Amino acid sequence: MSKFADAIKSHKIDPRRILAASSKLEKLHPEDRALKLAKAKAKKSEDKKEGGEAPKKPRSGRPVTQRALDAALAGKAISGPQKTRILRAVNHLLEQKKGSPVELKALF
């Protein structure tokens, strides 16, 4: 058993719910597509604008996969972005259960 498997067992979270929550959270929305388009247009245009505020970061569009979740449960190495996506999904589920969010170090 890995640290992650112990944590989701103690919080009584089903791994299938993590997959569903991640696909819901990471799915691209129209505002995300607009942000990506604006970023591409700004990069393509020749007149670089200095200053200005940093735009909100769009969602990745890449949810947690079953393979990554199996690797996390087994205690194998997974990438940093995958860990972050799993953490985001777990915290979303804990928020629904009126629980307090956990940190990355508590899961991995």
N, C-alpha and C positions, 0 to 999 in steps of 0.2 A: 504494500500500500504506500502511496506517495503522500506527500504533505497536502497536495491538492485534493486527492481522493478523501483523505481524512476530513478536510475542511468542508467539502460539500456534503459529506455524510453527517457531520455534526450539525450543519445548518439545515439538513433534510431537503436538499435540492436534487431533483432528478436531472441527470445529464441531458436528457432530451429537451428539457425546458431551457437549458443553457443554449442549445443549438437554435431553438425557436426564438428566444429573446435576442440572440446575437443577429439573426437574420433580420429581425424587426428593427433593431437599433442601427445596424450598419447599412441598411438599404438606402440607395441614393434617392433623394427627394428633388423636386424641381429647383429649389433654392441652391442645392449643392451643385447641380448641373450648371446653373447660372454663374456660380462662383468660379467653377472650373473654366467656363467659357470666357469670363472676364479676365481671368489670370492668363489664359492662352492669348487673348487679344492684346493684353498689355505687354506680354513678352514679344509678340510679333510686331507690334508697332515700333516705329523708330524713335518717336519722341518719348523718352523716358521721363517719368514724373518722379521727382525727388520729394521726399517727405510723404505726407498722407498716412492715414492710419492703416494698420495691418488688417486685412479682411479676416472674417471668421473662417476657420479651417473646415472644409467640407468633410462629410463622412467618407470613409474609404470605399464603401460598396463591396467589401469583402468580409463576409461573416466567418465565424468560427466553423471549421469543417469537422466532420466526424473523425477524420484521421488525426487532426490536431488534438481533439478532445480525448481520444483514446491514448495518444502519446502522453498527454498531461496526466491522465489517470494512472498510467503505468509508471510515471516518474521519469520518462525519457525527456531529452532536451527538445525544447521548442523555441521558436524565435521570439524576440521581444514584442513585435507587433501582435503576434498571436496571444501572448500572455496578456497584453493590454486589452484585447478584444474579449478574452475570457473574463478578465476582471470586470470590465464594463457590464457584461451580461450578468455575472453573478451579483454585482451591486444592484443592478436593476431588479433582479428577482428578490433580493433581500429588502429592497425598498418597498416592493409590493407586499411583502410579509411583515412590514412595519419593523424591520430589523435595522441595525446600524450597518453602514457600509464597511467593508474590509479593505485592507491595504494589500498591495501586490506581495509584500514580504510574508503576509499571513497565508497566502495561497501557494506561493512557489518558493 
